[in-house]
């Protein structure tokens, strides 16, 4: 019974060859973005990173001042 399942299963090199054929077929389906789309997407990502960075920076300052205020009030009490 084990010999029957082994005989039905393709060999290692046949499976590797099939994998490369399927890979080549899938690579032909790729649609690459235009130069304008790439530039636009890059600018959107950079703007998002800058805005989020500024937001986190402001939160860091606010929370830092809040903690500093709490520490000075508890030390004075």
Secondary structure, DSSP 4 states (H G I P E B T S, - for coil): -HHHHHHHSPPHHHHHHHHHHHHHHHHTT--PPPHHHHHHHHHHHHHHHHHHHHHHHHHHHHHHHHHHHHHHHHHH-
